[in-house]
Amino acid sequence: MIFADFFKALRQIGDPRFRRVMFFGILLALALLGGCYALLLWLLELYNPGSVDIPYIGPVGGLDTLLSWGSFLLMIGLSIALMIPVASAFSGLFLEDVARAVEARFYPNLPPARPARLSETLIDTVNFIGLMIAANVVALVAYGFAGPFIPVIFWGLNGLLLGREYFSLVALRRISRPEMKRLRRRHALQIWFAGTLMTAPLSMPFLNLVIPVLGAATFTHLYQRLAPPLAYSPSDIPRVNG
């Protein structure tokens, strides 16, 4: 069923509303990576000694070229790590647009969703990014003993966190926070698996730029499939004038 949710999201990838969100999402990701790369180059330029003295060999130059190539390879690696928090920030900023597009096409009879407050969304996103960074720092200890299973630990940990984040944001559009937590606990394994399904492609450069859109759409389908028939009350639905 989770793969069915994903393929329904994939079929809508050509939707003009999806393309607009992907455009802004790609700009956000490239701006973040470009800023990090510019900062890294500035630090290398600031502290680059130009040459080093090696015992019995003497001064060795060419560090500029070596560091330039090294910084490029480092940024490819950082792009993999940075796309996880980028996907989280993306979910908070653009999820509403994606969810509306999905609901308009697949669930046209739903009542209007409860609009999320920007302040709450920003607080939740910042808290989640902090939790994700802390969890991955702690996981570095496990990576030292994991050997070839490092990707499995990385995907499993971040899939758990990213799945919880996506599901929470989607569900809170329709139900209260206590109801969301109960539903999330009841279907924890499905949510974890769906989060891992989104996390694995985030490790692939360029492909990871479109995954946040597919993730938001997939979890919208996932929520609609798991939610009880009357998951909202009339008081939750915003009034529409006229």
N, C-alpha and C positions, 0 to 999 in steps of 0.2 A: 504493500500500500504506500509506503514511503517513496518507492521509486515511481509509483503512479503519480504522486504529488509532484515529484521533481519533473517528470516528463510533461505534465500539464503546464508547469511553469515554463519549461523549455519551449513548448509550442507557442507561447505568447511572447517570445523574445523579440519578435518583429513589431510588436505593438508600438505605435509612436510614443505613448507615454513611457514605455520601458526604455526606448532609445533616448528620450530626454533625460531620464534619471541616470542611465548608464553614462551619458556624456558628462554630466556633472560629477558622477562618482569617479570616472576616470581622471577628470581634472583634479579632483580632491586628492586622489592617490598620487598622481604625478607631481602635484605641488608639494606634497609631503616628502616624497622621495627626493625630488629636486632640492628642496630646502636642506634635507639631511646630507645629501651629497655635497652641496655647496659648503656647508659647515665643516664636513670632513676634509675637503680640499683646503679650506682656509687653515684648519689646524695642522695639516701636513705641511703646508707652505710656511706656517709660523715656526714649526719645530723641526723642520727638515735640516739636518746638519750639512747636507751636500755630499759629504764623504765620511767614512769611518776608518780608523786605524786598526788593522788586524795584526796581532803579534806574528812576527816572522814573515809577514807578507807586505805590510805597509799600508798606505792609504788606498781605499777602494772607493771609486766614485760611481756615478750612474744611479744614485739612489732616487733621483727624480723620476726616471723612467720606471724603475721597479715599484716605487710607491704609487705611481699613477695607475699602473696595471693592477697592483694590489688593491687600491681603493675601488677600482671598477668591479673587481671580483667580490670585494666585501659588500658593495652596494647591492649586487645581485642577491647575495645571501641575506642582507638586511631587508630587501624587498619582500622576501618570503616571510620573515618574522614580523615586519611592519604591517603586512596586509591583514593580519588577524585583528589588531586594534583598529585598522582602517575600516574593516568590515563591520566592526562593532559601532564605530562612529557613524558609518553610513546607515546602519539600521536605524539609529535614532533620528537622523536628519531626513532621510528619504523614504523610510518604510511606509509612511502614510500614503504617499503617491503610488507606490507599487501596490499596496494592499487595495486601494480604491480601484485601480485598474483591473486587478484580479477579480474583485467582487463584482464589478460592473459587467464583466464578461461571463463569469461562471456562476455567480450568486446574485442575480439581479433583483430578487425578491427580498433581500435583507433590508431591514430598516437602517437608517443612517447610523454610522458608528459614533461612539462617544469621542469627541475631539480630545487629543492629548495636550496637556499643558506643556509649553516649551520649557519652562523652568524645571518641571518634573523630569522631562525627557533628558535634559542636559545633565541633571544631577545623577540620574540613573546611569547614563552613558559614562560619565566621568568615574563614578564608583565602580562600574563594571571594568573599565579599562585598567583602573588601579588594581582590582582583584586579579585580572588576567595577567598583568605584568608581575605581580607578586607570586602568583602560582607558577608562572614559567621560570622565575628566578629560583624558586625552591626546587623545581623539576630539574634544574641543571645538575643538582647532586645525583639524581637518579640516572641522568644521561651518562654519567661517568661509569656506571655499572651495566648499562643496558646494551651496549654494543650495537648489533644490527637491529635491535628493537627500538632504537631511538625514534624513528618516524612513527611507530605504533603508539608510543607513549605521548609524543607530541600531538598526534591527531586525536588520540583518545581524550587527553586532558583538555585541549582547546575545543574539541567537539562538544564535550560536556558543558563547558562555559558558554560557548557561542550558541549552542542549542537552547540553553536556558534563557539567554538574552533575547534571541529572536522570538522564541515562543512567548516570553513574558510581554514583550512589546506588542506583538500581534494580539494576544489575548486581552490585554488591558484596554484595547479599543472597544471591547464588547462586554467584558465582565469586570467585577471588582477585583482588587488585589487579593483578598483572602480566597475568593473563588478561583482565581488564576493559580494560586499556589496549590490548592487542592487538586485541580486538574493537572497541573504540572507533575505533582508527586504520583498521581495515578498512572500517568503515561510516561514516566521518567525514562524508561529504556528506549521507547520510540523517539523521544525528543533527543536523547543522547545520540542515537544512531543517525538521525537526520542531521544533527549538528556536525557529526564526524563526516558525513557525506558532503557537507559544505566545506569543512576544514581542509580535507585532503587536496582538492583542486586549488585552494588558496596557497599551497606550497609550490605551484607551478607558475613561473613568470608569464605575464601577458594573459593567460587564461584566468588568473586570479582577479583581473580587472572587471570581469562580468559576473563573477560568482556572487557578490553581495546582492545584486538584483535578483538572481535566481534563488538565493537563500530567502530573501524577504517574500518572494512569491510562493516558494515551496512551503514555508511555514504558515502562510495564509491558508493554503489548501489543507495543511496538516491540522490547523486549529479548527477549521470548518468541519473536518471529518471527525475530530475527537470531541468537539463541544457538544453538550446536551442540547436538545432541540430548542429549549427556551433558556438560553444562557444569559439573557439580559431582561431587565424589567422595563416597563414603560417609563419609569422615572429616569432611567439611564439614557434614554434617547433624547437628543437635543431637539428643542422645538424649532419648527420651520415656519417663519412668518408667511401668512397667506395660505 
